[in-house]
Amino acid sequence: MSALLEATGLTLRFGAVTALDDVAVSIWPGEVVAIVGESGSGKSTLLRVLSGLAGPEAGTVLYRDPDGTVHSLLDMPEASLRRLHRSDWGFVHQNPRDGLRMGISAGGNIGERLMAAGSRHYGAIRAAAAEWLARVEIDPARIDALPRTFSGGMQQRLQIARTLVTHPRLVFMDEPTGGLDVSVQARLLDLIRALVADLGLAVLLVTHDIAAARLLAHRIVVMRRGQVVEQGLTDRVLDDPQHEYTQLLTTSVLSA
Amino acid sequence: MSHAAAPIETSAPLGAPASGAWALRTEGLSKAFTLHLQGGTRIPVLQDVELEVSPGECVALAGPSGAGKSTLMRCLYGNYGAGAGRILLHHLGETVDLASADPRLVREIRRDTLGYVSQFLRVIPRVPTLEIVAEPLVARGEPRAAALARAGMVLARLNLPPRLHGLPPATFSGGEQQRVNLARGFAPHYPVLLLDEPTASLDAGNRAMVIGLIAEAKQRGAAIIGIFHDTEVRDQVADRLFEVAPIQEAA
């Protein structure tokens, strides 16, 4: 077995700000990796570069497809990258509006991604949409409702259903619980935890929520000022942090 | 410290087929903490710990409070990183060093070889008790139905009534949560099991039950390392004591 996605030497500057400074990370099949750090640490930029949404100034990102062929993301034609995002990969945005189409129904949002991946049978698509609504704890009776009539938590769960319906191997999540109330966050985290375990997904999760990282992630990558300052097994990084910044981060958290 | 014992005669080569009578063995295990937020203060806790535990043996860590018993336990589980030395285990027929294992290998070792019962249950919101106990069994590839059945049996043995099995343990008492934790640790039959104060919040009846579970695990050949403040429990389960002494501060 080898890494699903492997990045080395990633560097990216925005003017005088170094967003990524010689970053190396990898993720293996079935592994949940959390990238933590404060705002401006470069963690969201890293997610965008790893998923091919932004290009670095230097470095490589290698992706191994289901056949075992290794692709260099930065040399990949635009069309191949789009195909990857439609099938093998998923992206869950912090704001559900960025991942959903607000003008089409809940069922349509799920079905659209299935159709993009090649499904054509209307009845099967609708059945899959209903099944996934139930899986993310949305009443399937709301299948024809527009997402804008949903609460923030429901919209986020719908985005997750839309992303996972094609059974991607690798899912990128950018602060998936970001804008939600605490009680809604807990429900969403538990839902993500259960789905990830059931489907055996690899997940790259960006979060500033240490408790969420502890609950979901097998491994943690700690970033500050564009650099990876520490990475390793989740409970070891959080309980026995080595770097000064990680020590600050873990002692600044109020434990619930 | 009692680890000034015999020198290591044969350092086990890594990756070699498992051999030797021990189930867990530490070589020169040391651990210090550096507190960067307190001006880089360095606190050495363990130095050159040489511990060897055989299959079927229960070793109780002894020593005054603050001597490093809990730190040693956490190092043995890989929760704290070892500063120096090796932590050798037999994992799926090979000798592995937990101290230098990468995160993926640590997770595998924890899944198949090394169990840990902490003092407190880390509650996962909304997950029912039965699922929490069955989870490590399912992770090892046991069929779900069989895993849930076994989880229910172990919980029942620990006197946790079936009406509680479907509830998340967040609202349980300390003693009930401790028993959920114990069930989760004992259900998978790990070859090496670490117990941190397993009877701390239990009444006499449940303490006796835990003593029985430990005896059975030993019978099966499990190596057990524990911290037992309850000397009555300790005397009943431990084959010997391993003294963890505070490090003498250099003058």
Interface residues (C-beta under 8 A of the other chain):
Chain A: W28 E31 A186 R187 L189 D190 R193 L215 H218 R219 G232 L233 D235 R236 D239 D240 Q242 H243 E244 Q247 L248 T251
Chain B: F33 T34 L35 H36 L37 R74 G78 N79 Y80 G81 P103 R104 V106 R107 I124 P125 R126 V127
